[in-house]
Amino acid sequence: TITFNVVCSDTRRNAGLTLNWNHGFSLYDTATREYVWRYKFSNLRGSSDDGKSKLKLHFYDPESKTIETKVSVICVKYP
């Protein structure tokens, strides 16, 4: 399994954004130690970034049948 983790924050919390080859995307709240959301790669409908620190991920939610935008501000940069 290939996993990539970054320390980040969204508008409400400090978190960890995980990209896992088998499980997809997830956002983990470091204070509560709980997952805020999880999506499969197949649910990703689009993404964008500002080239510096902001990442927007757009996922299809099969329960509500809508596109949800999840915003993560990546705080840690790796060379």
N, CA, C and O atoms as a Tinker XYZ file with bonds, in Angstrom:
   316  protein
     1  N      0.839000   -1.182000    0.000000    73     2
     2  CA     0.000000    0.000000    0.000000    64     1     3
     3  C      0.882000    1.243000    0.000000    63     2     4     5
     4  O      1.821000    1.346000    0.789000    81     3
     5  N      0.580000    2.171000   -0.875000    73     3     6
     6  CA     1.297000    3.439000   -0.934000    64     5     7
     7  C      0.451000    4.496000   -0.235000    63     6     8     9
     8  O     -0.718000    4.683000   -0.572000    81     7
     9  N      1.041000    5.187000    0.737000    73     7    10
    10  CA     0.332000    6.218000    1.487000    64     9    11
    11  C      1.178000    7.480000    1.512000    63    10    12    13
    12  O      2.396000    7.418000    1.686000    81    11
    13  N      0.528000    8.625000    1.337000    73    11    14
    14  CA     1.196000    9.921000    1.388000    64    13    15
    15  C      0.437000   10.780000    2.385000    63    14    16    17
    16  O     -0.771000   10.969000    2.237000    81    15
    17  N      1.119000   11.306000    3.400000    73    15    18
    18  CA     0.496000   12.126000    4.436000    64    17    19
    19  C      1.095000   13.522000    4.434000    63    18    20    21
    20  O      2.302000   13.685000    4.252000    81    19
    21  N      0.251000   14.532000    4.638000    73    19    22
    22  CA     0.726000   15.904000    4.816000    64    21    23
    23  C      0.002000   16.530000    5.994000    63    22    24    25
    24  O     -1.174000   16.256000    6.234000    81    23
    25  N      0.716000   17.370000    6.724000    73    23    26
    26  CA     0.115000   18.135000    7.809000    64    25    27
    27  C     -0.562000   19.336000    7.182000    63    26    28    29
    28  O      0.036000   20.031000    6.362000    81    27
    29  N     -1.807000   19.585000    7.562000    73    27    30
    30  CA    -2.544000   20.685000    6.953000    64    29    31
    31  C     -3.595000   21.200000    7.923000    63    30    32    33
    32  O     -3.701000   20.726000    9.054000    81    31
    33  N     -4.357000   22.161000    7.473000    73    31    34
    34  CA    -5.518000   22.615000    8.228000    64    33    35
    35  C     -6.589000   22.990000    7.226000    63    34    36    37
    36  O     -6.304000   23.459000    6.124000    81    35
    37  N     -7.838000   22.769000    7.638000    73    35    38
    38  CA    -8.916000   23.305000    6.817000    64    37    39
    39  C     -9.409000   24.540000    7.544000    63    38    40    41
    40  O     -8.694000   25.056000    8.402000    81    39
    41  N    -10.558000   25.020000    7.251000    73    39    42
    42  CA   -11.012000   26.272000    7.860000    64    41    43
    43  C    -11.328000   26.131000    9.338000    63    42    44    45
    44  O    -11.484000   27.139000   10.026000    81    43
    45  N    -11.428000   24.908000    9.846000    73    43    46
    46  CA   -11.857000   24.719000   11.230000    64    45    47
    47  C    -10.884000   23.987000   12.133000    63    46    48    49
    48  O    -11.055000   24.019000   13.352000    81    47
    49  N     -9.877000   23.333000   11.592000    73    47    50
    50  CA    -9.086000   22.443000   12.443000    64    49    51
    51  C     -7.687000   22.208000   11.870000    63    50    52    53
    52  O     -7.438000   22.403000   10.681000    81    51
    53  N     -6.780000   21.780000   12.763000    73    51    54
    54  CA    -5.499000   21.236000   12.317000    64    53    55
    55  C     -5.753000   19.779000   11.966000    63    54    56    57
    56  O     -6.495000   19.082000   12.658000    81    55
    57  N     -5.137000   19.333000   10.896000    73    55    58
    58  CA    -5.489000   18.006000   10.411000    64    57    59
    59  C     -4.341000   17.380000    9.645000    63    58    60    61
    60  O     -3.298000   17.992000    9.418000    81    59
    61  N     -4.570000   16.149000    9.260000    73    59    62
    62  CA    -3.663000   15.431000    8.383000    64    61    63
    63  C     -4.429000   14.956000    7.166000    63    62    64    65
    64  O     -5.474000   14.317000    7.293000    81    63
    65  N     -3.918000   15.262000    6.001000    73    63    66
    66  CA    -4.529000   14.811000    4.753000    64    65    67
    67  C     -3.771000   13.579000    4.280000    63    66    68    69
    68  O     -2.551000   13.615000    4.121000    81    67
    69  N     -4.498000   12.494000    4.055000    73    67    70
    70  CA    -3.890000   11.236000    3.641000    64    69    71
    71  C     -4.384000   10.838000    2.263000    63    70    72    73
    72  O     -5.582000   10.873000    1.986000    81    71
    73  N     -3.455000   10.460000    1.406000    73    71    74
    74  CA    -3.774000    9.857000    0.119000    64    73    75
    75  C     -3.256000    8.434000    0.188000    63    74    76    77
    76  O     -2.051000    8.209000    0.299000    81    75
    77  N     -4.162000    7.481000    0.121000    73    75    78
    78  CA    -3.815000    6.077000    0.227000    64    77    79
    79  C     -4.231000    5.370000   -1.051000    63    78    80    81
    80  O     -5.378000    5.485000   -1.483000    81    79
    81  N     -3.309000    4.644000   -1.653000    73    79    82
    82  CA    -3.558000    4.008000   -2.939000    64    81    83
    83  C     -4.797000    3.112000   -2.903000    63    82    84    85
    84  O     -5.533000    3.055000   -3.889000    81    83
    85  N     -5.046000    2.413000   -1.795000    73    83    86
    86  CA    -6.181000    1.492000   -1.697000    64    85    87
    87  C     -7.456000    2.148000   -1.187000    63    86    88    89
    88  O     -8.551000    1.718000   -1.549000    81    87
    89  N     -7.341000    3.180000   -0.357000    73    87    90
    90  CA    -8.514000    3.747000    0.311000    64    89    91
    91  C     -8.914000    5.129000   -0.188000    63    90    92    93
    92  O    -10.038000    5.562000    0.068000    81    91
    93  N     -8.048000    5.824000   -0.878000    73    91    94
    94  CA    -8.387000    7.142000   -1.408000    64    93    95
    95  C     -7.923000    8.274000   -0.514000    63    94    96    97
    96  O     -6.834000    8.229000    0.057000    81    95
    97  N     -8.773000    9.299000   -0.399000    73    95    98
    98  CA    -8.460000   10.521000    0.347000    64    97    99
    99  C     -9.142000   10.497000    1.706000    63    98   100   101
   100  O    -10.265000   10.009000    1.830000    81    99
   101  N     -8.469000   11.021000    2.727000    73    99   102
   102  CA    -9.110000   11.187000    4.033000    64   101   103
   103  C     -8.495000   12.384000    4.750000    63   102   104   105
   104  O     -7.325000   12.717000    4.558000    81   103
   105  N     -9.317000   13.019000    5.581000    73   103   106
   106  CA    -8.855000   14.129000    6.415000    64   105   107
   107  C     -9.042000   13.717000    7.864000    63   106   108   109
   108  O    -10.146000   13.361000    8.277000    81   107
   109  N     -7.960000   13.765000    8.637000    73   107   110
   110  CA    -7.920000   13.309000   10.020000    64   109   111
   111  C     -7.732000   14.512000   10.931000    63   110   112   113
   112  O     -6.762000   15.257000   10.789000    81   111
   113  N     -8.660000   14.706000   11.870000    73   111   114
   114  CA    -8.584000   15.800000   12.842000    64   113   115
   115  C     -7.591000   15.406000   13.926000    63   114   116   117
   116  O     -7.816000   14.431000   14.643000    81   115
   117  N     -6.493000   16.154000   14.058000    73   115   118
   118  CA    -5.456000   15.790000   15.019000    64   117   119
   119  C     -5.874000   16.022000   16.469000    63   118   120   121
   120  O     -5.330000   15.378000   17.366000    81   119
   121  N     -6.817000   16.915000   16.724000    73   119   122
   122  CA    -7.262000   17.181000   18.096000    64   121   123
   123  C     -8.205000   16.090000   18.596000    63   122   124   125
   124  O     -8.041000   15.591000   19.709000    81   123
   125  N     -9.187000   15.719000   17.784000    73   123   126
   126  CA   -10.172000   14.716000   18.204000    64   125   127
   127  C     -9.743000   13.299000   17.857000    63   126   128   129
   128  O    -10.322000   12.329000   18.345000    81   127
   129  N     -8.719000   13.183000   17.008000    73   127   130
   130  CA    -8.220000   11.887000   16.541000    64   129   131
   131  C     -9.303000   11.081000   15.818000    63   130   132   133
   132  O     -9.404000    9.863000   15.967000    81   131
   133  N    -10.101000   11.792000   15.038000    73   131   134
   134  CA   -11.156000   11.153000   14.259000    64   133   135
   135  C    -11.074000   11.615000   12.809000    63   134   136   137
   136  O    -10.575000   12.699000   12.508000    81   135
   137  N    -11.573000   10.768000   11.927000    73   135   138
   138  CA   -11.635000   11.155000   10.521000    64   137   139
   139  C    -12.793000   12.117000   10.306000    63   138   140   141
   140  O    -13.908000   11.869000   10.766000    81   139
   141  N    -12.530000   13.209000    9.610000    73   139   142
   142  CA   -13.541000   14.213000    9.291000    64   141   143
   143  C    -14.310000   13.773000    8.055000    63   142   144   145
   144  O    -15.537000   13.864000    8.005000    81   143
   145  N    -13.571000   13.292000    7.055000    73   143   146
   146  CA   -14.192000   12.751000    5.849000    64   145   147
   147  C    -13.248000   11.793000    5.149000    63   146   148   149
   148  O    -12.032000   11.830000    5.338000    81   147
   149  N    -13.852000   10.923000    4.324000    73   147   150
   150  CA   -13.106000    9.963000    3.506000    64   149   151
   151  C    -13.810000    9.829000    2.165000    63   150   152   153
   152  O    -15.039000    9.799000    2.098000    81   151
   153  N    -13.024000    9.748000    1.101000    73   151   154
   154  CA   -13.572000    9.545000   -0.240000    64   153   155
   155  C    -12.668000    8.612000   -1.026000    63   154   156   157
   156  O    -11.446000    8.650000   -0.877000    81   155
   157  N    -13.262000    7.784000   -1.852000    73   155   158
   158  CA   -12.507000    6.939000   -2.767000    64   157   159
   159  C    -11.967000    7.804000   -3.898000    63   158   160   161
   160  O    -12.506000    8.873000   -4.184000    81   159
   161  N    -10.903000    7.337000   -4.537000    73   159   162
   162  CA   -10.360000    8.055000   -5.691000    64   161   163
   163  C    -11.421000    8.228000   -6.770000    63   162   164   165
   164  O    -11.436000    9.240000   -7.471000    81   163
   165  N    -12.307000    7.247000   -6.906000    73   163   166
   166  CA   -13.337000    7.312000   -7.947000    64   165   167
   167  C    -14.350000    8.422000   -7.695000    63   166   168   169
   168  O    -15.075000    8.809000   -8.612000    81   167
   169  N    -14.415000    8.943000   -6.464000    73   167   170
   170  CA   -15.333000   10.035000   -6.143000    64   169   171
   171  C    -14.737000   11.417000   -6.413000    63   170   172   173
   172  O    -15.451000   12.417000   -6.351000    81   171
   173  N    -13.441000   11.485000   -6.710000    73   171   174
   174  CA   -12.812000   12.774000   -7.011000    64   173   175
   175  C    -13.296000   13.261000   -8.372000    63   174   176   177
   176  O    -13.148000   12.563000   -9.375000    81   175
   177  N    -13.873000   14.456000   -8.403000    73   175   178
   178  CA   -14.390000   15.028000   -9.649000    64   177   179
   179  C    -13.509000   16.146000  -10.190000    63   178   180   181
   180  O    -13.618000   16.516000  -11.359000    81   179
   181  N    -12.635000   16.686000   -9.339000    73   179   182
   182  CA   -11.740000   17.737000   -9.792000    64   181   183
   183  C    -10.890000   18.232000   -8.644000    63   182   184   185
   184  O    -11.159000   17.936000   -7.480000    81   183
   185  N     -9.858000   18.991000   -8.983000    73   183   186
   186  CA    -8.994000   19.578000   -7.961000    64   185   187
   187  C     -8.348000   20.825000   -8.536000    63   186   188   189
   188  O     -8.241000   20.989000   -9.752000    81   187
   189  N     -7.921000   21.700000   -7.638000    73   187   190
   190  CA    -7.202000   22.901000   -8.051000    64   189   191
   191  C     -6.317000   23.346000   -6.895000    63   190   192   193
   192  O     -6.533000   22.963000   -5.745000    81   191
   193  N     -5.321000   24.156000   -7.219000    73   191   194
   194  CA    -4.443000   24.686000   -6.180000    64   193   195
   195  C     -3.940000   26.051000   -6.609000    63   194   196   197
   196  O     -4.067000   26.442000   -7.769000    81   195
   197  N     -3.361000   26.774000   -5.647000    73   195   198
   198  CA    -2.838000   28.107000   -5.950000    64   197   199
   199  C     -1.334000   28.085000   -6.219000    63   198   200   201
   200  O     -0.719000   29.140000   -6.376000    81   199
   201  N     -0.745000   26.906000   -6.272000    73   199   202
   202  CA     0.685000   26.794000   -6.522000    64   201   203
   203  C      1.546000   27.064000   -5.309000    63   202   204   205
   204  O      2.772000   27.001000   -5.398000    81   203
   205  N      0.932000   27.362000   -4.177000    73   203   206
   206  CA     1.686000   27.676000   -2.964000    64   205   207
   207  C      1.252000   26.783000   -1.811000    63   206   208   209
   208  O      2.006000   25.907000   -1.386000    81   207
   209  N      0.032000   27.001000   -1.299000    73   207   210
   210  CA    -0.355000   26.275000   -0.094000    64   209   211
   211  C     -1.812000   25.825000   -0.058000    63   210   212   213
   212  O     -2.182000   25.054000    0.828000    81   211
   213  N     -2.642000   26.273000   -0.980000    73   211   214
   214  CA    -4.063000   25.926000   -0.924000    64   213   215
   215  C     -4.416000   24.859000   -1.958000    63   214   216   217
   216  O     -4.026000   24.934000   -3.124000    81   215
   217  N     -5.158000   23.878000   -1.493000    73   215   218
   218  CA    -5.601000   22.781000   -2.334000    64   217   219
   219  C     -7.107000   22.636000   -2.188000    63   218   220   221
   220  O     -7.615000   22.586000   -1.068000    81   219
   221  N     -7.822000   22.570000   -3.293000    73   219   222
   222  CA    -9.262000   22.320000   -3.279000    64   221   223
   223  C     -9.518000   20.975000   -3.939000    63   222   224   225
   224  O     -9.027000   20.706000   -5.036000    81   223
   225  N    -10.278000   20.147000   -3.275000    73   223   226
   226  CA   -10.656000   18.848000   -3.809000    64   225   227
   227  C    -12.171000   18.819000   -3.950000    63   226   228   229
   228  O    -12.888000   19.192000   -3.022000    81   227
   229  N    -12.657000   18.382000   -5.095000    73   227   230
   230  CA   -14.093000   18.330000   -5.368000    64   229   231
   231  C    -14.498000   16.862000   -5.497000    63   230   232   233
   232  O    -14.057000   16.163000   -6.409000    81   231
   233  N    -15.344000   16.405000   -4.572000    73   231   234
   234  CA   -15.755000   15.006000   -4.538000    64   233   235
   235  C    -17.248000   14.858000   -4.798000    63   234   236   237
   236  O    -18.046000   15.720000   -4.429000    81   235
   237  N    -17.611000   13.756000   -5.434000    73   235   238
   238  CA   -19.009000   13.384000   -5.597000    64   237   239
   239  C    -19.425000   12.617000   -4.352000    63   238   240   241
   240  O    -18.769000   11.649000   -3.968000    81   239
   241  N    -20.524000   13.048000   -3.715000    73   239   242
   242  CA   -21.065000   12.360000   -2.550000    64   241   243
   243  C    -22.226000   11.488000   -3.018000    63   242   244   245
   244  O    -23.276000   12.019000   -3.380000    81   243
   245  N    -22.066000   10.162000   -3.022000    73   243   246
   246  CA   -23.117000    9.294000   -3.533000    64   245   247
   247  C    -24.404000    9.327000   -2.706000    63   246   248   249
   248  O    -25.481000    9.052000   -3.236000    81   247
   249  N    -24.309000    9.658000   -1.420000    73   247   250
   250  CA   -25.512000    9.720000   -0.585000    64   249   251
   251  C    -26.374000   10.924000   -0.930000    63   250   252   253
   252  O    -27.587000   10.790000   -1.091000    81   251
   253  N    -25.765000   12.096000   -1.044000    73   251   254
   254  CA   -26.532000   13.309000   -1.351000    64   253   255
   255  C    -26.611000   13.576000   -2.853000    63   254   256   257
   256  O    -27.373000   14.435000   -3.299000    81   255
   257  N    -25.810000   12.827000   -3.638000    73   255   258
   258  CA   -25.745000   12.987000   -5.093000    64   257   259
   259  C    -25.362000   14.412000   -5.497000    63   258   260   261
   260  O    -25.888000   14.963000   -6.464000    81   259
   261  N    -24.438000   14.989000   -4.735000    73   259   262
   262  CA   -23.951000   16.335000   -5.018000    64   261   263
   263  C    -22.424000   16.326000   -5.061000    63   262   264   265
   264  O    -21.779000   15.372000   -4.626000    81   263
   265  N    -21.868000   17.401000   -5.593000    73   263   266
   266  CA   -20.417000   17.592000   -5.577000    64   265   267
   267  C    -20.086000   18.436000   -4.355000    63   266   268   269
   268  O    -20.648000   19.517000   -4.176000    81   267
   269  N    -19.179000   17.951000   -3.514000    73   267   270
   270  CA   -18.755000   18.681000   -2.325000    64   269   271
   271  C    -17.318000   19.144000   -2.514000    63   270   272   273
   272  O    -16.475000   18.396000   -3.010000    81   271
   273  N    -17.048000   20.377000   -2.117000    73   271   274
   274  CA   -15.691000   20.907000   -2.195000    64   273   275
   275  C    -15.058000   20.846000   -0.819000    63   274   276   277
   276  O    -15.613000   21.357000    0.154000    81   275
   277  N    -13.906000   20.226000   -0.742000    73   275   278
   278  CA   -13.151000   20.130000    0.499000    64   277   279
   279  C    -11.876000   20.941000    0.312000    63   278   280   281
   280  O    -11.126000   20.727000   -0.641000    81   279
   281  N    -11.640000   21.867000    1.225000    73   279   282
   282  CA   -10.483000   22.751000    1.106000    64   281   283
   283  C     -9.476000   22.401000    2.193000    63   282   284   285
   284  O     -9.833000   22.308000    3.367000    81   283
   285  N     -8.245000   22.210000    1.812000    73   283   286
   286  CA    -7.175000   21.966000    2.769000    64   285   287
   287  C     -6.052000   22.947000    2.500000    63   286   288   289
   288  O     -5.632000   23.120000    1.355000    81   287
   289  N     -5.568000   23.585000    3.542000    73   287   290
   290  CA    -4.411000   24.468000    3.415000    64   289   291
   291  C     -3.210000   23.685000    3.918000    63   290   292   293
   292  O     -3.115000   23.370000    5.104000    81   291
   293  N     -2.308000   23.379000    3.026000    73   291   294
   294  CA    -1.163000   22.566000    3.400000    64   293   295
   295  C     -0.130000   23.445000    4.089000    63   294   296   297
   296  O      0.334000   24.436000    3.525000    81   295
   297  N      0.224000   23.073000    5.309000    73   295   298
   298  CA     1.126000   23.886000    6.116000    64   297   299
   299  C      2.580000   23.465000    5.980000    63   298   300   301
   300  O      3.473000   24.301000    6.123000    81   299
   301  N      2.837000   22.216000    5.712000    73   299   302
   302  CA     4.192000   21.701000    5.676000    64   301   303
   303  C      4.585000   21.457000    4.232000    63   302   304   305
   304  O      3.879000   20.764000    3.499000    81   303
   305  N      5.707000   22.022000    3.824000    73   303   306
   306  CA     6.221000   21.785000    2.478000    64   305   307
   307  C      7.460000   20.917000    2.579000    63   306   308   309
   308  O      8.286000   21.086000    3.476000    81   307
   309  N      7.573000   20.000000    1.659000    73   307   310
   310  CA     8.742000   19.135000    1.594000    64   309   311
   311  C      9.558000   19.518000    0.370000    63   310   312   313
   312  O      8.990000   19.842000   -0.673000    81   311
   313  N     10.880000   19.484000    0.481000    73   311   314
   314  CA    11.719000   19.853000   -0.667000    64   313   315
   315  C     11.557000   18.886000   -1.827000    63   314   316
   316  O     12.193000   19.056000   -2.867000    81   315
